[in-house]
Amino acid sequence: MADESTMNCIDIILAIILPPLGVFLKFGCKVEFWICLILTLFGWIPGIIYAVYAITKN
């Protein structure tokens, strides 16, 4: 079974490829997902930055 650090790595890789997907897999359809989706629509880089921040914060 994968541990938490491996799952964080996978989530971060997904967040770089498609930011809303990485956030959705971590939080579901909560406010973090919608913020990431809006930022990604404004620009891919802001979406990536927010996604990585949201996934790595504790």
PQR file with spaces between the fields and no chain letter, atoms N, CA, C, O and H, PARSE charges and radii, in Angstrom:
ATOM       1  N    MET     1       0.840   -1.172    0.000 -0.4000 1.5000
ATOM       2  CA   MET     1       0.000    0.000    0.000 -0.0000 2.0000
ATOM       3  C    MET     1       0.888    1.240    0.000  0.5500 1.7000
ATOM       4  O    MET     1       1.928    1.271    0.658 -0.5500 1.4000
ATOM       5  N    ALA     2       0.468    2.257   -0.743 -0.4000 1.5000
ATOM       6  CA   ALA     2       1.254    3.480   -0.869 -0.0000 2.0000
ATOM       7  C    ALA     2       1.127    4.321    0.399  0.5500 1.7000
ATOM       8  O    ALA     2       0.054    4.418    0.995 -0.5500 1.4000
ATOM       9  H    ALA     2      -0.377    2.232   -1.277  0.4000 1.0000
ATOM      10  N    ASP     3       2.233    4.918    0.791 -0.4000 1.5000
ATOM      11  CA   ASP     3       2.182    5.778    1.962 -0.0000 2.0000
ATOM      12  C    ASP     3       1.821    7.204    1.554  0.5500 1.7000
ATOM      13  O    ASP     3       1.635    7.490    0.371 -0.5500 1.4000
ATOM      14  H    ASP     3       3.104    4.838    0.307  0.4000 1.0000
ATOM      15  N    GLU     4       1.725    8.085    2.526 -0.4000 1.5000
ATOM      16  CA   GLU     4       1.244    9.454    2.278 -0.0000 2.0000
ATOM      17  C    GLU     4       2.202   10.257    1.403  0.5500 1.7000
ATOM      18  O    GLU     4       1.751   11.051    0.578 -0.5500 1.4000
ATOM      19  H    GLU     4       1.876    7.853    3.487  0.4000 1.0000
ATOM      20  N    SER     5       3.506   10.072    1.559 -0.4000 1.5000
ATOM      21  CA   SER     5       4.454   10.841    0.747 -0.0000 2.0000
ATOM      22  C    SER     5       4.376   10.448   -0.724  0.5500 1.7000
ATOM      23  O    SER     5       4.538   11.295   -1.602 -0.5500 1.4000
ATOM      24  H    SER     5       3.873    9.426    2.228  0.4000 1.0000
ATOM      25  N    THR     6       4.129    9.171   -0.996 -0.4000 1.5000
ATOM      26  CA   THR     6       3.967    8.733   -2.383 -0.0000 2.0000
ATOM      27  C    THR     6       2.709    9.329   -2.988  0.5500 1.7000
ATOM      28  O    THR     6       2.716    9.745   -4.146 -0.5500 1.4000
ATOM      29  H    THR     6       3.998    8.483   -0.282  0.4000 1.0000
ATOM      30  N    MET     7       1.637    9.373   -2.221 -0.4000 1.5000
ATOM      31  CA   MET     7       0.399    9.955   -2.720 -0.0000 2.0000
ATOM      32  C    MET     7       0.563   11.455   -2.964  0.5500 1.7000
ATOM      33  O    MET     7       0.014   11.986   -3.929 -0.5500 1.4000
ATOM      34  H    MET     7       1.632    9.035   -1.280  0.4000 1.0000
ATOM      35  N    ASN     8       1.312   12.143   -2.098 -0.4000 1.5000
ATOM      36  CA   ASN     8       1.574   13.563   -2.322 -0.0000 2.0000
ATOM      37  C    ASN     8       2.367   13.778   -3.604  0.5500 1.7000
ATOM      38  O    ASN     8       2.109   14.732   -4.338 -0.5500 1.4000
ATOM      39  H    ASN     8       1.758   11.711   -1.314  0.4000 1.0000
ATOM      40  N    CYS     9       3.327   12.904   -3.879 -0.4000 1.5000
ATOM      41  CA   CYS     9       4.103   13.003   -5.121 -0.0000 2.0000
ATOM      42  C    CYS     9       3.206   12.832   -6.334  0.5500 1.7000
ATOM      43  O    CYS     9       3.312   13.590   -7.298 -0.5500 1.4000
ATOM      44  H    CYS     9       3.537   12.130   -3.283  0.4000 1.0000
ATOM      45  N    ILE    10       2.335   11.854   -6.296 -0.4000 1.5000
ATOM      46  CA   ILE    10       1.413   11.618   -7.406 -0.0000 2.0000
ATOM      47  C    ILE    10       0.470   12.804   -7.565  0.5500 1.7000
ATOM      48  O    ILE    10       0.208   13.241   -8.686 -0.5500 1.4000
ATOM      49  H    ILE    10       2.249   11.238   -5.514  0.4000 1.0000
ATOM      50  N    ASP    11      -0.043   13.330   -6.452 -0.4000 1.5000
ATOM      51  CA   ASP    11      -0.929   14.492   -6.512 -0.0000 2.0000
ATOM      52  C    ASP    11      -0.221   15.712   -7.094  0.5500 1.7000
ATOM      53  O    ASP    11      -0.820   16.460   -7.866 -0.5500 1.4000
ATOM      54  H    ASP    11       0.170   12.976   -5.542  0.4000 1.0000
ATOM      55  N    ILE    12       1.035   15.921   -6.737 -0.4000 1.5000
ATOM      56  CA   ILE    12       1.783   17.068   -7.257 -0.0000 2.0000
ATOM      57  C    ILE    12       2.045   16.913   -8.747  0.5500 1.7000
ATOM      58  O    ILE    12       1.951   17.888   -9.493 -0.5500 1.4000
ATOM      59  H    ILE    12       1.521   15.313   -6.109  0.4000 1.0000
ATOM      60  N    ILE    13       2.371   15.712   -9.191 -0.4000 1.5000
ATOM      61  CA   ILE    13       2.574   15.478  -10.625 -0.0000 2.0000
ATOM      62  C    ILE    13       1.288   15.744  -11.388  0.5500 1.7000
ATOM      63  O    ILE    13       1.313   16.375  -12.445 -0.5500 1.4000
ATOM      64  H    ILE    13       2.448   14.920   -8.586  0.4000 1.0000
ATOM      65  N    LEU    14       0.159   15.269  -10.864 -0.4000 1.5000
ATOM      66  CA   LEU    14      -1.131   15.544  -11.500 -0.0000 2.0000
ATOM      67  C    LEU    14      -1.448   17.034  -11.484  0.5500 1.7000
ATOM      68  O    LEU    14      -2.036   17.557  -12.430 -0.5500 1.4000
ATOM      69  H    LEU    14       0.138   14.756  -10.006  0.4000 1.0000
ATOM      70  N    ALA    15      -1.058   17.719  -10.408 -0.4000 1.5000
ATOM      71  CA   ALA    15      -1.312   19.153  -10.306 -0.0000 2.0000
ATOM      72  C    ALA    15      -0.507   19.933  -11.337  0.5500 1.7000
ATOM      73  O    ALA    15      -0.947   20.990  -11.790 -0.5500 1.4000
ATOM      74  H    ALA    15      -0.580   17.294   -9.640  0.4000 1.0000
ATOM      75  N    ILE    16       0.648   19.438  -11.709 -0.4000 1.5000
ATOM      76  CA   ILE    16       1.446   20.111  -12.735 -0.0000 2.0000
ATOM      77  C    ILE    16       0.847   19.863  -14.118  0.5500 1.7000
ATOM      78  O    ILE    16       0.816   20.765  -14.956 -0.5500 1.4000
ATOM      79  H    ILE    16       1.005   18.580  -11.342  0.4000 1.0000
ATOM      80  N    ILE    17       0.377   18.652  -14.355 -0.4000 1.5000
ATOM      81  CA   ILE    17      -0.201   18.318  -15.660 -0.0000 2.0000
ATOM      82  C    ILE    17      -1.577   18.949  -15.835  0.5500 1.7000
ATOM      83  O    ILE    17      -1.844   19.601  -16.844 -0.5500 1.4000
ATOM      84  H    ILE    17       0.402   17.920  -13.675  0.4000 1.0000
ATOM      85  N    LEU    18      -2.444   18.752  -14.852 -0.4000 1.5000
ATOM      86  CA   LEU    18      -3.803   19.298  -14.900 -0.0000 2.0000
ATOM      87  C    LEU    18      -4.183   19.717  -13.483  0.5500 1.7000
ATOM      88  O    LEU    18      -4.677   18.898  -12.708 -0.5500 1.4000
ATOM      89  H    LEU    18      -2.226   18.222  -14.032  0.4000 1.0000
ATOM      90  N    PRO    19      -3.955   20.988  -13.137 -0.5600 1.5000
ATOM      91  CA   PRO    19      -4.109   21.441  -11.756  0.2800 2.0000
ATOM      92  C    PRO    19      -5.443   21.117  -11.081  0.5500 1.7000
ATOM      93  O    PRO    19      -5.423   20.652   -9.942 -0.5500 1.4000
ATOM      94  N    PRO    20      -6.599   21.334  -11.713 -0.5600 1.5000
ATOM      95  CA   PRO    20      -7.848   21.029  -11.007  0.2800 2.0000
ATOM      96  C    PRO    20      -8.009   19.545  -10.664  0.5500 1.7000
ATOM      97  O    PRO    20      -8.630   19.207   -9.657 -0.5500 1.4000
ATOM      98  N    LEU    21      -7.457   18.667  -11.489 -0.4000 1.5000
ATOM      99  CA   LEU    21      -7.571   17.240  -11.207 -0.0000 2.0000
ATOM     100  C    LEU    21      -6.816   16.856   -9.945  0.5500 1.7000
ATOM     101  O    LEU    21      -7.326   16.091   -9.127 -0.5500 1.4000
ATOM     102  H    LEU    21      -6.952   18.941  -12.308  0.4000 1.0000
ATOM     103  N    GLY    22      -5.605   17.380   -9.779 -0.4000 1.5000
ATOM     104  CA   GLY    22      -4.826   17.086   -8.576 -0.0000 2.0000
ATOM     105  C    GLY    22      -5.525   17.567   -7.318  0.5500 1.7000
ATOM     106  O    GLY    22      -5.529   16.875   -6.300 -0.5500 1.4000
ATOM     107  H    GLY    22      -5.191   18.001  -10.444  0.4000 1.0000
ATOM     108  N    VAL    23      -6.114   18.749   -7.385 -0.4000 1.5000
ATOM     109  CA   VAL    23      -6.824   19.308   -6.227 -0.0000 2.0000
ATOM     110  C    VAL    23      -8.111   18.532   -5.978  0.5500 1.7000
ATOM     111  O    VAL    23      -8.473   18.286   -4.828 -0.5500 1.4000
ATOM     112  H    VAL    23      -6.111   19.312   -8.212  0.4000 1.0000
ATOM     113  N    PHE    24      -8.805   18.146   -7.043 -0.4000 1.5000
ATOM     114  CA   PHE    24     -10.050   17.391   -6.892 -0.0000 2.0000
ATOM     115  C    PHE    24      -9.793   16.042   -6.220  0.5500 1.7000
ATOM     116  O    PHE    24     -10.568   15.627   -5.359 -0.5500 1.4000
ATOM     117  H    PHE    24      -8.511   18.346   -7.978  0.4000 1.0000
ATOM     118  N    LEU    25      -8.730   15.363   -6.599 -0.4000 1.5000
ATOM     119  CA   LEU    25      -8.424   14.069   -5.996 -0.0000 2.0000
ATOM     120  C    LEU    25      -8.051   14.199   -4.525  0.5500 1.7000
ATOM     121  O    LEU    25      -8.260   13.269   -3.746 -0.5500 1.4000
ATOM     122  H    LEU    25      -8.100   15.701   -7.299  0.4000 1.0000
ATOM     123  N    LYS    26      -7.505   15.336   -4.144 -0.4000 1.5000
ATOM     124  CA   LYS    26      -7.112   15.552   -2.744 -0.0000 2.0000
ATOM     125  C    LYS    26      -8.287   16.026   -1.880  0.5500 1.7000
ATOM     126  O    LYS    26      -8.464   15.545   -0.761 -0.5500 1.4000
ATOM     127  H    LYS    26      -7.336   16.092   -4.776  0.4000 1.0000
ATOM     128  N    PHE    27      -9.099   16.975   -2.398 -0.4000 1.5000
ATOM     129  CA   PHE    27     -10.128   17.615   -1.583 -0.0000 2.0000
ATOM     130  C    PHE    27     -11.551   17.301   -2.010  0.5500 1.7000
ATOM     131  O    PHE    27     -12.482   17.540   -1.241 -0.5500 1.4000
ATOM     132  H    PHE    27      -8.956   17.365   -3.307  0.4000 1.0000
ATOM     133  N    GLY    28     -11.745   16.779   -3.194 -0.4000 1.5000
ATOM     134  CA   GLY    28     -13.106   16.612   -3.697 -0.0000 2.0000
ATOM     135  C    GLY    28     -13.601   17.924   -4.273  0.5500 1.7000
ATOM     136  O    GLY    28     -12.807   18.767   -4.692 -0.5500 1.4000
ATOM     137  H    GLY    28     -10.988   16.585   -3.818  0.4000 1.0000
ATOM     138  N    CYS    29     -14.904   18.093   -4.292 -0.4000 1.5000
ATOM     139  CA   CYS    29     -15.511   19.267   -4.933 -0.0000 2.0000
ATOM     140  C    CYS    29     -15.739   20.377   -3.898  0.5500 1.7000
ATOM     141  O    CYS    29     -16.843   20.911   -3.786 -0.5500 1.4000
ATOM     142  H    CYS    29     -15.549   17.409   -3.952  0.4000 1.0000
ATOM     143  N    LYS    30     -14.710   20.709   -3.161 -0.4000 1.5000
ATOM     144  CA   LYS    30     -14.790   21.774   -2.153 -0.0000 2.0000
ATOM     145  C    LYS    30     -14.277   23.072   -2.747  0.5500 1.7000
ATOM     146  O    LYS    30     -13.982   23.144   -3.939 -0.5500 1.4000
ATOM     147  H    LYS    30     -13.814   20.275   -3.252  0.4000 1.0000
ATOM     148  N    VAL    31     -14.172   24.087   -1.922 -0.4000 1.5000
ATOM     149  CA   VAL    31     -13.798   25.425   -2.382 -0.0000 2.0000
ATOM     150  C    VAL    31     -12.390   25.449   -2.990  0.5500 1.7000
ATOM     151  O    VAL    31     -12.135   26.247   -3.893 -0.5500 1.4000
ATOM     152  H    VAL    31     -14.412   24.029   -0.953  0.4000 1.0000
ATOM     153  N    GLU    32     -11.480   24.605   -2.525 -0.4000 1.5000
ATOM     154  CA   GLU    32     -10.129   24.565   -3.091 -0.0000 2.0000
ATOM     155  C    GLU    32     -10.164   24.199   -4.564  0.5500 1.7000
ATOM     156  O    GLU    32      -9.422   24.764   -5.367 -0.5500 1.4000
ATOM     157  H    GLU    32     -11.688   23.957   -1.792  0.4000 1.0000
ATOM     158  N    PHE    33     -11.022   23.257   -4.918 -0.4000 1.5000
ATOM     159  CA   PHE    33     -11.149   22.842   -6.315 -0.0000 2.0000
ATOM     160  C    PHE    33     -11.636   23.999   -7.181  0.5500 1.7000
ATOM     161  O    PHE    33     -11.090   24.235   -8.259 -0.5500 1.4000
ATOM     162  H    PHE    33     -11.625   22.798   -4.266  0.4000 1.0000
ATOM     163  N    TRP    34     -12.650   24.719   -6.726 -0.4000 1.5000
ATOM     164  CA   TRP    34     -13.213   25.810   -7.517 -0.0000 2.0000
ATOM     165  C    TRP    34     -12.228   26.958   -7.678  0.5500 1.7000
ATOM     166  O    TRP    34     -12.151   27.569   -8.743 -0.5500 1.4000
ATOM     167  H    TRP    34     -13.093   24.527   -5.850  0.4000 1.0000
ATOM     168  N    ILE    35     -11.471   27.255   -6.619 -0.4000 1.5000
ATOM     169  CA   ILE    35     -10.441   28.294   -6.730 -0.0000 2.0000
ATOM     170  C    ILE    35      -9.398   27.885   -7.759  0.5500 1.7000
ATOM     171  O    ILE    35      -8.985   28.695   -8.588 -0.5500 1.4000
ATOM     172  H    ILE    35     -11.534   26.758   -5.753  0.4000 1.0000
ATOM     173  N    CYS    36      -8.979   26.640   -7.705 -0.4000 1.5000
ATOM     174  CA   CYS    36      -7.979   26.145   -8.647 -0.0000 2.0000
ATOM     175  C    CYS    36      -8.516   26.156  -10.078  0.5500 1.7000
ATOM     176  O    CYS    36      -7.789   26.496  -11.011 -0.5500 1.4000
ATOM     177  H    CYS    36      -9.315   25.982   -7.032  0.4000 1.0000
ATOM     178  N    LEU    37      -9.762   25.791  -10.251 -0.4000 1.5000
ATOM     179  CA   LEU    37     -10.363   25.790  -11.583 -0.0000 2.0000
ATOM     180  C    LEU    37     -10.409   27.208  -12.164  0.5500 1.7000
ATOM     181  O    LEU    37     -10.074   27.414  -13.330 -0.5500 1.4000
ATOM     182  H    LEU    37     -10.353   25.515   -9.493  0.4000 1.0000
ATOM     183  N    ILE    38     -10.817   28.166  -11.365 -0.4000 1.5000
ATOM     184  CA   ILE    38     -10.884   29.551  -11.833 -0.0000 2.0000
ATOM     185  C    ILE    38      -9.491   30.085  -12.158  0.5500 1.7000
ATOM     186  O    ILE    38      -9.297   30.740  -13.182 -0.5500 1.4000
ATOM     187  H    ILE    38     -11.090   27.999  -10.418  0.4000 1.0000
ATOM     188  N    LEU    39      -8.523   29.804  -11.286 -0.4000 1.5000
ATOM     189  CA   LEU    39      -7.157   30.251  -11.560 -0.0000 2.0000
ATOM     190  C    LEU    39      -6.589   29.591  -12.811  0.5500 1.7000
ATOM     191  O    LEU    39      -5.851   30.226  -13.564 -0.5500 1.4000
ATOM     192  H    LEU    39      -8.680   29.272  -10.455  0.4000 1.0000
ATOM     193  N    THR    40      -6.925   28.331  -13.038 -0.4000 1.5000
ATOM     194  CA   THR    40      -6.452   27.640  -14.231 -0.0000 2.0000
ATOM     195  C    THR    40      -7.095   28.228  -15.487  0.5500 1.7000
ATOM     196  O    THR    40      -6.452   28.306  -16.534 -0.5500 1.4000
ATOM     197  H    THR    40      -7.525   27.816  -12.426  0.4000 1.0000
ATOM     198  N    LEU    41      -8.348   28.636  -15.389 -0.4000 1.5000
ATOM     199  CA   LEU    41      -8.987   29.276  -16.534 -0.0000 2.0000
ATOM     200  C    LEU    41      -8.344   30.624  -16.859  0.5500 1.7000
ATOM     201  O    LEU    41      -8.260   31.011  -18.025 -0.5500 1.4000
ATOM     202  H    LEU    41      -8.870   28.572  -14.538  0.4000 1.0000
ATOM     203  N    PHE    42      -7.893   31.336  -15.829 -0.4000 1.5000
ATOM     204  CA   PHE    42      -7.194   32.605  -16.054 -0.0000 2.0000
ATOM     205  C    PHE    42      -5.791   32.392  -16.599  0.5500 1.7000
ATOM     206  O    PHE    42      -5.275   33.233  -17.336 -0.5500 1.4000
ATOM     207  H    PHE    42      -7.962   31.022  -14.882  0.4000 1.0000
ATOM     208  N    GLY    43      -5.181   31.294  -16.248 -0.4000 1.5000
ATOM     209  CA   GLY    43      -3.836   30.984  -16.715 -0.0000 2.0000
ATOM     210  C    GLY    43      -3.361   29.688  -16.104  0.5500 1.7000
ATOM     211  O    GLY    43      -3.663   29.386  -14.950 -0.5500 1.4000
ATOM     212  H    GLY    43      -5.600   30.611  -15.649  0.4000 1.0000
ATOM     213  N    TRP    44      -2.624   28.931  -16.873 -0.4000 1.5000
ATOM     214  CA   TRP    44      -2.200   27.613  -16.410 -0.0000 2.0000
ATOM     215  C    TRP    44      -1.219   27.712  -15.241  0.5500 1.7000
ATOM     216  O    TRP    44      -1.298   26.922  -14.300 -0.5500 1.4000
ATOM     217  H    TRP    44      -2.378   29.177  -17.811  0.4000 1.0000
ATOM     218  N    ILE    45      -0.310   28.659  -15.291 -0.4000 1.5000
ATOM     219  CA   ILE    45       0.705   28.818  -14.240 -0.0000 2.0000
ATOM     220  C    ILE    45       0.082   29.180  -12.889  0.5500 1.7000
ATOM     221  O    ILE    45       0.453   28.563  -11.890 -0.5500 1.4000
ATOM     222  H    ILE    45      -0.245   29.301  -16.055  0.4000 1.0000
ATOM     223  N    PRO    46      -0.842   30.145  -12.798 -0.5600 1.5000
ATOM     224  CA   PRO    46      -1.472   30.404  -11.494  0.2800 2.0000
ATOM     225  C    PRO    46      -2.209   29.183  -10.949  0.5500 1.7000
ATOM     226  O    PRO    46      -2.237   28.961   -9.738 -0.5500 1.4000
ATOM     227  N    GLY    47      -2.801   28.398  -11.837 -0.4000 1.5000
ATOM     228  CA   GLY    47      -3.470   27.170  -11.410 -0.0000 2.0000
ATOM     229  C    GLY    47      -2.496   26.171  -10.826  0.5500 1.7000
ATOM     230  O    GLY    47      -2.790   25.526   -9.819 -0.5500 1.4000
ATOM     231  H    GLY    47      -2.778   28.579  -12.820  0.4000 1.0000
ATOM     232  N    ILE    48      -1.336   26.037  -11.452 -0.4000 1.5000
ATOM     233  CA   ILE    48      -0.308   25.118  -10.945 -0.0000 2.0000
ATOM     234  C    ILE    48       0.197   25.585   -9.590  0.5500 1.7000
ATOM     235  O    ILE    48       0.328   24.783   -8.665 -0.5500 1.4000
ATOM     236  H    ILE    48      -1.097   26.560  -12.269  0.4000 1.0000
ATOM     237  N    ILE    49       0.480   26.867   -9.469 -0.4000 1.5000
ATOM     238  CA   ILE    49       1.008   27.397   -8.207 -0.0000 2.0000
ATOM     239  C    ILE    49       0.016   27.150   -7.078  0.5500 1.7000
ATOM     240  O    ILE    49       0.402   26.687   -6.005 -0.5500 1.4000
ATOM     241  H    ILE    49       0.374   27.518  -10.220  0.4000 1.0000
ATOM     242  N    TYR    50      -1.252   27.455   -7.309 -0.4000 1.5000
ATOM     243  CA   TYR    50      -2.240   27.252   -6.265 -0.0000 2.0000
ATOM     244  C    TYR    50      -2.433   25.774   -5.961  0.5500 1.7000
ATOM     245  O    TYR    50      -2.566   25.395   -4.797 -0.5500 1.4000
ATOM     246  H    TYR    50      -1.565   27.832   -8.181  0.4000 1.0000
ATOM     247  N    ALA    51      -2.451   24.936   -6.987 -0.4000 1.5000
ATOM     248  CA   ALA    51      -2.648   23.495   -6.779 -0.0000 2.0000
ATOM     249  C    ALA    51      -1.536   22.899   -5.925  0.5500 1.7000
ATOM     250  O    ALA    51      -1.798   22.137   -4.994 -0.5500 1.4000
ATOM     251  H    ALA    51      -2.343   25.243   -7.933  0.4000 1.0000
ATOM     252  N    VAL    52      -0.306   23.246   -6.245 -0.4000 1.5000
ATOM     253  CA   VAL    52       0.827   22.719   -5.462 -0.0000 2.0000
ATOM     254  C    VAL    52       0.758   23.249   -4.036  0.5500 1.7000
ATOM     255  O    VAL    52       1.018   22.506   -3.089 -0.5500 1.4000
ATOM     256  H    VAL    52      -0.093   23.865   -7.001  0.4000 1.0000
ATOM     257  N    TYR    53       0.411   24.521   -3.869 -0.4000 1.5000
ATOM     258  CA   TYR    53       0.263   25.087   -2.526 -0.0000 2.0000
ATOM     259  C    TYR    53      -0.844   24.364   -1.752  0.5500 1.7000
ATOM     260  O    TYR    53      -0.645   23.986   -0.598 -0.5500 1.4000
ATOM     261  H    TYR    53       0.200   25.124   -4.638  0.4000 1.0000
ATOM     262  N    ALA    54      -1.993   24.173   -2.371 -0.4000 1.5000
ATOM     263  CA   ALA    54      -3.119   23.544   -1.681 -0.0000 2.0000
ATOM     264  C    ALA    54      -2.817   22.094   -1.304  0.5500 1.7000
ATOM     265  O    ALA    54      -3.233   21.625   -0.244 -0.5500 1.4000
ATOM     266  H    ALA    54      -2.155   24.480   -3.309  0.4000 1.0000
ATOM     267  N    ILE    55      -2.100   21.392   -2.165 -0.4000 1.5000
ATOM     268  CA   ILE    55      -1.794   19.989   -1.885 -0.0000 2.0000
ATOM     269  C    ILE    55      -0.746   19.852   -0.789  0.5500 1.7000
ATOM     270  O    ILE    55      -0.822   18.939    0.033 -0.5500 1.4000
ATOM     271  H    ILE    55      -1.762   21.773   -3.026  0.4000 1.0000
ATOM     272  N    THR    56       0.234   20.757   -0.772 -0.4000 1.5000
ATOM     273  CA   THR    56       1.336   20.604    0.182 -0.0000 2.0000
ATOM     274  C    THR    56       1.072   21.227    1.550  0.5500 1.7000
ATOM     275  O    THR    56       1.753   20.893    2.519 -0.5500 1.4000
ATOM     276  H    THR    56       0.296   21.499   -1.439  0.4000 1.0000
ATOM     277  N    LYS    57       0.085   22.134    1.646 -0.4000 1.5000
ATOM     278  CA   LYS    57      -0.177   22.737    2.957 -0.0000 2.0000
ATOM     279  C    LYS    57      -0.834   21.709    3.885  0.5500 1.7000
ATOM     280  O    LYS    57      -1.538   20.801    3.443 -0.5500 1.4000
ATOM     281  H    LYS    57      -0.469   22.406    0.859  0.4000 1.0000
ATOM     282  N    ASN    58      -0.585   21.881    5.160 -0.4000 1.5000
ATOM     283  CA   ASN    58      -1.182   20.943    6.138 -0.0000 2.0000
ATOM     284  C    ASN    58      -2.025   21.690    7.119  0.5500 1.7000
ATOM     285  O    ASN    58      -2.610   21.085    8.017 -0.5500 1.4000
ATOM     286  H    ASN    58      -0.014   22.618    5.520  0.4000 1.0000
